[in-house]
């Protein structure tokens, strides 16, 4: 006990001495002019804040009908009106956005901030409220472009997110919890984060700048006051800040915005392969100098990759001279190119490097044969299903249908996620939406077999 007390005393003294030394060092540096006496980010914040806006939305969504509300005796007992429960309910959300073009009133934000919105109101830092219209949105990258009409606007300059380095200081601006304009600071914790299952296309900047609910769509800026990311997601208990936040880099957001402004939608290039990331074992077998690249596991017949002569087991190392870190990196790079573009790929085959040129096709998330009505399946807990797209990791490996969205439904409650593959329903294999529609309606409860990555499991949906 005495030994512990003595040890603690020494630790406290050492900490005090260290703190005093640091304080003296900082004071000496300040006196020498190495550190400014009035260090503050206030001038920078004042400069950029007018370009960051609060976004509030109102809309309606369909709600699932409950069979009990269709029972006349149930309605009479609870004095409910005839006709059952309302099929729609009002929704409201709060988020943030960034003015990137003052002359045209263009605002960048997240798609999930304004999805299903009937009314969108933008509030500026000076208190003005303006109605906004949606120019276009892309669910897969979670980017949307809005427009407001007002001649007195300030915009943020879009910076080069590719030049960011881990350890660079950044500021996050937005509207957390609807409190209004808020600024937090931190550093770039990591770059190129993917495989999180948040979006279809992921290349996130990770930061420890506090990001909370309502920050979505807000600005991540560098110390030059340039926009380098759109704050998008948080990773923490209960959806609160835990020092891990994610932002879409402007290299991706700018590309998406330019396509939306030009076409009204995003047209993605398609190489026509599936693959996986190079790991240590693959690098050793292929005698690669680095553990990076994408291994081709399947080539779609007639695709740009097929016509360029790419084969299974090829390793793609570069696209137009830029390194490919993994398959997700390759997918992001190709997905930001446009149909008809030519790309030069550096590949390894049989231990030798070679270069091939491929012309990209057009990525289509859903087969042309599927209409929107055929894809939507409210009979399976409200989930939206479709044919498996060509760029899905399991395309060609399993038969089934993909979950486009679990919706606000029992399917989501039971754990169904976007990207899951449904391979059977009530023990009957499904290979297309025709199979799904044939099985639905046969019972009130469905045993659904789900394939997610390398795992398979069952869920029960009423």
Secondary structure as GFF3:
##gff-version 3
##sequence-region A 1 462
A	DSSP	alpha_helix	2	31	.	.	.	ID=ss1
A	DSSP	alpha_helix	42	49	.	.	.	ID=ss2
A	DSSP	beta_strand	52	62	.	.	.	ID=ss3
A	DSSP	three_ten_helix	67	70	.	.	.	ID=ss4
A	DSSP	alpha_helix	72	77	.	.	.	ID=ss5
A	DSSP	beta_strand	88	101	.	.	.	ID=ss6
A	DSSP	beta_strand	106	109	.	.	.	ID=ss7
A	DSSP	alpha_helix	111	114	.	.	.	ID=ss8
A	DSSP	beta_strand	117	123	.	.	.	ID=ss9
A	DSSP	beta_strand	129	131	.	.	.	ID=ss10
A	DSSP	beta_strand	133	138	.	.	.	ID=ss11
A	DSSP	beta_strand	143	147	.	.	.	ID=ss12
A	DSSP	three_ten_helix	161	163	.	.	.	ID=ss13
A	DSSP	beta_strand	169	174	.	.	.	ID=ss14
A	DSSP	three_ten_helix	176	178	.	.	.	ID=ss15
A	DSSP	beta_strand	182	193	.	.	.	ID=ss16
A	DSSP	beta_strand	204	207	.	.	.	ID=ss17
A	DSSP	beta_strand	219	221	.	.	.	ID=ss18
A	DSSP	beta_strand	227	234	.	.	.	ID=ss19
A	DSSP	three_ten_helix	237	239	.	.	.	ID=ss20
A	DSSP	beta_strand	245	249	.	.	.	ID=ss21
A	DSSP	alpha_helix	250	263	.	.	.	ID=ss22
A	DSSP	beta_strand	269	270	.	.	.	ID=ss23
A	DSSP	beta_strand	273	277	.	.	.	ID=ss24
A	DSSP	alpha_helix	280	285	.	.	.	ID=ss25
A	DSSP	beta_strand	294	299	.	.	.	ID=ss26
A	DSSP	alpha_helix	304	307	.	.	.	ID=ss27
A	DSSP	beta_strand	315	319	.	.	.	ID=ss28
A	DSSP	beta_strand	322	323	.	.	.	ID=ss29
A	DSSP	alpha_helix	327	335	.	.	.	ID=ss30
A	DSSP	beta_strand	342	349	.	.	.	ID=ss31
A	DSSP	beta_strand	352	359	.	.	.	ID=ss32
A	DSSP	beta_strand	361	362	.	.	.	ID=ss33
A	DSSP	alpha_helix	372	375	.	.	.	ID=ss34
A	DSSP	beta_strand	384	387	.	.	.	ID=ss35
A	DSSP	beta_strand	401	405	.	.	.	ID=ss36
A	DSSP	alpha_helix	410	413	.	.	.	ID=ss37
A	DSSP	beta_strand	421	425	.	.	.	ID=ss38
A	DSSP	beta_strand	428	429	.	.	.	ID=ss39
A	DSSP	alpha_helix	433	439	.	.	.	ID=ss40
A	DSSP	beta_strand	446	452	.	.	.	ID=ss41
A	DSSP	beta_strand	455	461	.	.	.	ID=ss42
###
